[in-house]
């Protein structure tokens, strides 16, 4: 089953199922039996004075007997009931609970993107009259505004020309379905052999090298990741190799204090490669599991940055031949297409193994994930879905698709 079929199966119902007609009629068309039941006591019981007195005497006697009974006997069985109820309710498996929680995280984190993306598609369909050339031109503009990327918008438009006619889509909901289906199919096809997993050393310390311009949330990502693995029982070390930006070292040191992780540092303007050399040496000698390396992000001077990153990687590889195990590029999702430009430029500077997409919860530009996959062919490995410490999540392609498109399917 394809990803779009799963999406449609999960959310295609949209509305709650209506009650069967027969059930409704039972309530509305058969009032007679209830009327008969209510009138029976008056018709059958003779209203005699003697009968009334006898009944009253019985009631009074019952009241006396009831009042004289010990209260302990009535209360005795009550403590047994909660235990019986608890035994009947089976707890959900831990995996199912975790999966549901992850789905909710993606739904919350992509709420702005889902609303923005859906609003753009709905605005397009609001003026829908016929599937002609004007419609496809508007569709291309709409998709580009939704940050799915120019190339992706052109591909979708070309594919839709034939698909809309083939499926004979005439209703707005049908056209919306075809648009989403093509986006999801293209996204799935481009990611067929994509590796979204983080890779670790088989022995010795693992090294993650982080790159990206200033202000994208790179240092915060490092701090949160350090917390994650520290909490998982790993021995974690951080290296403050961004010696160029004022305050960068102090920022990482502050994160180290917050998550209780040691930071290797030198004074500002020191050689970044010297900082990394000391950090790798310490990681090897003291049996650290993971080393997270922060680097400078002055993309405006690509030559100096390239030389600096090449030197850092040489130092790492000389000490640990298989390292760095990941070169992660941090991108700010709120910058939309500008993030795509940064990714292309950093791709020229260093060999990026994956993307960390930060601040995804704070933007309506979640469509950038489609552009990253379809145009850059780089896997998104981590996403920021909130400000809490555990809101940095491993990227889940299916959860992303569900979180972005489900409203467009559910509102049929």
C-alpha positions, -999 to 999 in steps of 0.1 A, spaced: 0 0 0 14 34 -11 18 63 13 -11 82 -2 -34 52 2 -24 49 38 -31 86 43 -65 83 26 -74 52 46 -64 69 79 -81 102 73 -104 98 43 -135 94 66 -133 129 78 -167 130 94 -182 106 119 -203 79 105 -241 87 103 -265 64 122 -283 39 100 -318 50 90 -335 20 106 -320 29 140 -334 64 139 -368 53 129 -370 30 159 -369 60 181 -392 83 162 -418 61 147 -427 39 177 -440 61 205 -471 39 212 -455 12 233 -441 38 257 -475 55 260 -492 21 268 -467 14 296 -473 47 312 -511 43 312 -512 8 325 -510 15 363 -540 38 361 -561 13 341 -553 -19 361 -551 -7 398 -584 0 415 -583 33 434 -600 21 466 -595 36 500 -588 2 516 -562 -7 491 -545 26 495 -543 22 533 -530 -14 530 -503 -2 506 -493 26 528 -490 2 558 -467 -20 538 -445 9 528 -442 21 563 -433 -14 575 -406 -16 548 -392 17 558 -389 6 595 -372 -26 584 -348 -7 561 -339 19 587 -331 -8 613 -307 -27 591 -270 -21 598 -253 2 573 -222 -21 572 -241 -48 553 -250 -23 525 -214 -9 522 -196 -42 523 -195 -51 486 -184 -16 474 -146 -20 477 -147 -51 454 -160 -32 424 -130 -11 414 -107 -41 413 -132 -59 390 -133 -29 366 -94 -27 365 -91 -63 356 -114 -59 326 -96 -29 311 -64 -41 293 -36 -14 291 -24 -4 257 10 -18 246 39 5 252 48 6 215 13 17 206 13 44 232 47 57 219 35 57 183 3 76 192 23 102 211 47 106 182 18 112 158 4 138 182 38 155 183 39 158 145 3 170 144 10 197 169 44 206 153 29 209 118 -3 227 128 8 260 112 22 244 81 -9 222 77 -32 252 81 -11 274 57 -7 247 31 -44 238 32 -54 275 30 -34 280 -2 -48 249 -19 -84 258 -8 -79 294 -20 -69 280 -54 -99 257 -55 -123 284 -44 -118 300 -78 -119 266 -95 -141 266 -126 -124 242 -150 -90 224 -153 -75 246 -180 -41 262 -186 -49 291 -163 -56 266 -135 -22 249 -139 -4 283 -139 -22 292 -107 -13 258 -92 24 263 -100 24 297 -82 5 282 -53 29 254 -48 59 277 -50 43 300 -24 38 268 -2 77 264 -3 76 230 -21 102 243 -45 102 255 -81 113 221 -96 87 202 -75 60 227 -85 68 222 -122 69 184 -119 35 183 -101 19 206 -126 31 185 -156 20 152 -140 -14 167 -131 -22 177 -166 -26 141 -176 -37 127 -142 -67 150 -138 -80 141 -172 -73 104 -167 -92 104 -134 -119 126 -148 -117 149 -118 -144 175 -119 -153 182 -82 -131 203 -61 -125 175 -36 -114 152 -65 -89 178 -78 -76 184 -43 -71 146 -39 -52 144 -72 -29 173 -61 -21 157 -28 -17 123 -43 9 135 -68 28 154 -41 29 124 -18 38 100 -47 66 122 -58 78 126 -22 77 89 -17 95 81 -50 123 106 -44 129 91 -9 128 54 -19 165 48 -9 167 76 16 185 70 48 170 90 77 188 72 104 217 86 125 248 65 122 271 55 151 306 40 155 308 2 159 336 8 184 351 39 200 335 73 201 310 85 176 315 120 162 287 143 149 299 174 131 274 203 129 274 230 103 251 258 94 248 296 94 245 316 127 210 319 141 194 287 127 194 269 161 225 248 156 239 252 192 204 246 207 202 214 186 235 202 199 224 209 235 191 190 231 208 161 214 234 160 242 205 158 267 189 130 248 219 107 248 230 117 283 195 107 295 199 74 276 230 66 296 256 76 270 288 94 280 286 127 259 312 154 252 307 187 233 334 207 215 330 245 211 348 248 177 329 280 167 357 303 179 348 330 154 314 343 166 313 363 198 294 345 225 292 312 207 316 294 231 297 308 262 264 297 246 276 261 243 291 261 278 258 273 292 241 244 274 267 221 289 258 233 324 221 229 317 223 193 305 253 183 327 277 176 297 313 187 296 325 211 269 360 213 254 368 250 248 396 274 240 396 313 240 379 332 212 398 334 179 416 301 187 422 276 159 390 256 156 409 225 145 430 227 177 398 226 198 385 196 179 419 178 182 417 181 220 381 170 221 387 139 200 418 130 221 398 134 253 369 113 238 392 85 230 413 85 262 383 88 285 359 64 267 332 88 256 304 74 235 295 106 216 313 138 206 292 167 193 312 194 175 299 229 169 314 249 141 314 284 126 288 294 100 302 324 82 289 314 48 296 349 34 333 339 32 330 304 17 367 300 10 378 305 46 349 284 58 357 256 34 394 256 45 384 255 81 359 227 78 383 206 57 410 211 84 386 200 111 375 169 92 412 160 85 420 162 123 389 140 131 397 114 105 434 112 114 424 103 150 393 82 141 394 69 105 357 63 102 347 97 116 329 120 114 300 96 114 275 124 106 279 158 91 246 175 100 235 207 84 211 228 106 185 248 86 158 271 99 124 260 86 110 295 90 133 309 62 116 288 36 134 288 2 163 306 18 170 274 37 172 256 3 198 281 -9 219 276 22 217 238 18 230 241 -18 259 264 -7 269 242 22 268 212 -1 296 229 -21 316 235 11 314 201 28 299 166 24 266 169 43 251 135 54 218 149 67 196 178 76 184 191 110 153 212 103 148 235 132 117 256 143 93 235 121 66 241 147 69 279 143 63 282 106 37 276 79 66 267 56 67 229 62 65 223 25 103 230 25 108 193 35 94 183 1 118 206 -17 148 194 3 140 158 -6 130 164 -42 156 189 -52 186 184 -29 182 146 -24 194 151 12 177 132 40 161 151 69 173 133 100 161 155 129 133 180 132 124 206 159 88 203 168 87 226 198 107 244 224 108 216 250 140 196 256 125 164 241 108 182 211 139 175 189 127 143 172 141 118 147 125 126 114 96 102 104 86 106 67 52 91 71 43 111 102 54 142 83 31 134 54 2 127 77 8 159 97 10 181 66 -18 167 44 -44 151 66 -68 180 67 -70 182 29 -80 145 29 -103 146 59 -124 175 48 -140 156 19 
